[in-house]
Amino acid sequence: MSSDITLTDKTIIVSGASRGIGEAIARAAAGLGANVVLAARKQEGLDAVAASINEQGGSALPVACHMGQPDQIDNLFARAKDAYGPVHGLVNNAATNPYFGPMLGVEEPAFDKTVEVNLKGPLMASRAFVAQAAAGASIVNVASVSGMRAAPLQGVYGMTKAALISMSQTLAHELGPMGIRVNAIAPGLVETRFASGLIENEELLKYMVDRSPVGRHGQPDEIAGAAVYLLSDAASFMTGQTMVVDGGFTSG
Ligand SMILES: NC(=O)c1ccc[n+]([C@@H]2O[C@H](COP(=O)([O-])OP(=O)(O)OC[C@H]3O[C@@H](n4cnc5c(N)ncnc54)[C@H](OP(=O)(O)O)[C@@H]3O)[C@@H](O)[C@H]2O)c1
C-alpha cells in the first residue's frame, strides 16, 4: 500500500479524451507515468492531444471509438492491449446531452442516444475492461451533480448520471472480490464545450455561481486530480463512492 499518487507503468483508457475533462485527466495520468489510450469519435482531436503528450515525454495512443458502439469498444481494448499489454484503469468520461428541456418533452431518438452513450457505453466498456484487468485495477465513471439533485431542463441527462452512480456502486460490489475498484466523480459546472450553453447563459451561470462557496465555475484540471487519485493505489481502500468536485455547489 502506498499513499503516493503515481501511475507509473500503468495503462489507462480515457474516453472523451480529445478535449475538456477527459483531456485533462489523460494529461494528468500521463504526467504521473501512465501509458494513456485516448478515445473519442473524431481522430483529429485525439491525434493533437496524443502528439502533445508524446512530445512532453509521455506515451499516448489515440484510438477513434464511438463509446455507444460495442464493436468499436472491443476494437479500442484490442488496440490498447496490442500497444501496452493489460489495462489497469478505465475512465468512462465520454457523454452526450442532445436534449435541453422538460423531461416529458424529450423525443425518443434523443432519449435513446443519451442512454446509449452515457450508460450502455460505460457498462460495455467496463465489461471489456474486466475481461482482461488485473487485481488492483480501477474504473472511474465521470457522473455529474446533475445525477445527485433535480436537474431542471437537463433531466434526461441527469437521470443517466444518477444511473451511472448506481452502476458504480453495484459494480464495486460485484468486482470487489476480483480486486477491482469502481468509483464515480460528480463534477459541478466546468468550463468545457459541453457546458458552454450553461456558462454562456447569464441567468443559469449566476444560479450556479451564487450557490457555490468558491464563487465561480470550475476548470477541467480541477477534476483531473480526483480521477488520478481514484485510479492510483493511493485510493486502494476506496470503492463504490462518488467524489463530488463542485466548488461546494451541493453542500448547501
Ligand atoms: N462540463 C461540465 O460542466 C460537466 C459537469 C458535470 C459532468 N460533466 C461530465 O464530464 C464528462 C466530460 O464532459 P466535458 O464537459 O469535458 O465535455 P467536452 O469538453 O465536450 O468533451 C466531450 C468528449 O467526449 C467525446 N465524445 C462525445 N460523444 C462521444 C461518443 N459517443 N463516443 C466517444 N467519445 C465521445 C468528445 O469527442 P468527439 O466529439 O470527438 O467524440 C470529447 O472528447 C461528461 O461525462 C460530462 O457529462 C461535465
Ligand as a Chemical Component Dictionary entry (heavy atoms), coordinates in Angstrom:
data_LIG
# 
_chem_comp.id                   LIG 
_chem_comp.type                 NON-POLYMER 
_chem_comp.pdbx_formal_charge   0 
_chem_comp.three_letter_code    LIG 
# 
loop_
_chem_comp_atom.comp_id 
_chem_comp_atom.atom_id 
_chem_comp_atom.alt_atom_id 
_chem_comp_atom.type_symbol 
_chem_comp_atom.charge 
_chem_comp_atom.model_Cartn_x 
_chem_comp_atom.model_Cartn_y 
_chem_comp_atom.model_Cartn_z 
_chem_comp_atom.pdbx_ordinal 
LIG N1  N1  N 0  -18.510 20.373 -18.165 1  
LIG C1  C1  C 0  -19.326 20.256 -17.128 2  
LIG O1  O1  O 0  -19.830 21.247 -16.549 3  
LIG C2  C2  C 0  -19.632 18.893 -16.602 4  
LIG C3  C3  C 0  -20.291 18.801 -15.361 5  
LIG C4  C4  C 0  -20.569 17.555 -14.835 6  
LIG C5  C5  C 0  -20.204 16.413 -15.542 7  
LIG N2  N2  N 1  -19.586 16.524 -16.742 8  
LIG C6  C6  C 0  -19.219 15.284 -17.433 9  
LIG O2  O2  O 0  -17.861 15.327 -17.773 10 
LIG C7  C7  C 0  -17.641 14.483 -18.909 11 
LIG C8  C8  C 0  -16.817 15.197 -19.938 12 
LIG O3  O3  O 0  -17.526 16.341 -20.374 13 
LIG P1  P1  P 0  -16.789 17.674 -20.857 14 
LIG O4  O4  O 0  -17.509 18.773 -20.218 15 
LIG O5  O5  O -1 -15.323 17.533 -20.705 16 
LIG O6  O6  O 0  -17.193 17.655 -22.416 17 
LIG P2  P2  P 0  -16.415 18.090 -23.753 18 
LIG O7  O7  O 0  -15.336 19.054 -23.483 19 
LIG O8  O8  O 0  -17.477 18.461 -24.717 20 
LIG O9  O9  O 0  -15.738 16.719 -24.206 21 
LIG C9  C9  C 0  -16.520 15.602 -24.545 22 
LIG C10 C10 C 0  -15.602 14.494 -25.043 23 
LIG O10 O10 O 0  -16.392 13.313 -25.263 24 
LIG C11 C11 C 0  -16.200 12.875 -26.601 25 
LIG N3  N3  N 0  -17.420 12.209 -27.022 26 
LIG C12 C12 C 0  -18.661 12.729 -27.138 27 
LIG N4  N4  N 0  -19.508 11.773 -27.551 28 
LIG C13 C13 C 0  -18.792 10.630 -27.692 29 
LIG C14 C14 C 0  -19.089 9.308  -28.080 30 
LIG N5  N5  N 0  -20.322 8.943  -28.458 31 
LIG N6  N6  N 0  -18.094 8.382  -28.102 32 
LIG C15 C15 C 0  -16.850 8.731  -27.746 33 
LIG N7  N7  N 0  -16.496 9.956  -27.365 34 
LIG C16 C16 C 0  -17.458 10.893 -27.340 35 
LIG C17 C17 C 0  -15.836 14.141 -27.389 36 
LIG O11 O11 O 0  -15.103 13.890 -28.573 37 
LIG P3  P3  P 0  -15.830 13.563 -30.003 38 
LIG O12 O12 O 0  -16.830 14.667 -30.215 39 
LIG O13 O13 O 0  -14.718 13.528 -30.997 40 
LIG O14 O14 O 0  -16.452 12.216 -29.840 41 
LIG C18 C18 C 0  -14.928 14.824 -26.365 42 
LIG O15 O15 O 0  -13.657 14.224 -26.363 43 
LIG C19 C19 C 0  -19.020 14.033 -19.358 44 
LIG O16 O16 O 0  -19.301 12.758 -18.825 45 
LIG C20 C20 C 0  -19.953 15.056 -18.746 46 
LIG O17 O17 O 0  -21.250 14.531 -18.529 47 
LIG C21 C21 C 0  -19.301 17.738 -17.290 48 
# 
loop_
_chem_comp_bond.comp_id 
_chem_comp_bond.atom_id_1 
_chem_comp_bond.atom_id_2 
_chem_comp_bond.value_order 
_chem_comp_bond.pdbx_ordinal 
LIG N1  C1  SING 1  
LIG C1  O1  DOUB 2  
LIG C1  C2  SING 3  
LIG C2  C3  SING 4  
LIG C2  C21 DOUB 5  
LIG C3  C4  DOUB 6  
LIG C4  C5  SING 7  
LIG C5  N2  DOUB 8  
LIG N2  C6  SING 9  
LIG N2  C21 SING 10 
LIG C6  O2  SING 11 
LIG C6  C20 SING 12 
LIG O2  C7  SING 13 
LIG C7  C8  SING 14 
LIG C7  C19 SING 15 
LIG C8  O3  SING 16 
LIG O3  P1  SING 17 
LIG P1  O4  DOUB 18 
LIG P1  O5  SING 19 
LIG P1  O6  SING 20 
LIG O6  P2  SING 21 
LIG P2  O7  DOUB 22 
LIG P2  O8  SING 23 
LIG P2  O9  SING 24 
LIG O9  C9  SING 25 
LIG C9  C10 SING 26 
LIG C10 O10 SING 27 
LIG C10 C18 SING 28 
LIG O10 C11 SING 29 
LIG C11 N3  SING 30 
LIG C11 C17 SING 31 
LIG N3  C12 SING 32 
LIG N3  C16 SING 33 
LIG C12 N4  DOUB 34 
LIG N4  C13 SING 35 
LIG C13 C14 SING 36 
LIG C13 C16 DOUB 37 
LIG C14 N5  SING 38 
LIG C14 N6  DOUB 39 
LIG N6  C15 SING 40 
LIG C15 N7  DOUB 41 
LIG N7  C16 SING 42 
LIG C17 O11 SING 43 
LIG C17 C18 SING 44 
LIG O11 P3  SING 45 
LIG P3  O12 DOUB 46 
LIG P3  O13 SING 47 
LIG P3  O14 SING 48 
LIG C18 O15 SING 49 
LIG C19 O16 SING 50 
LIG C19 C20 SING 51 
LIG C20 O17 SING 52 
# 
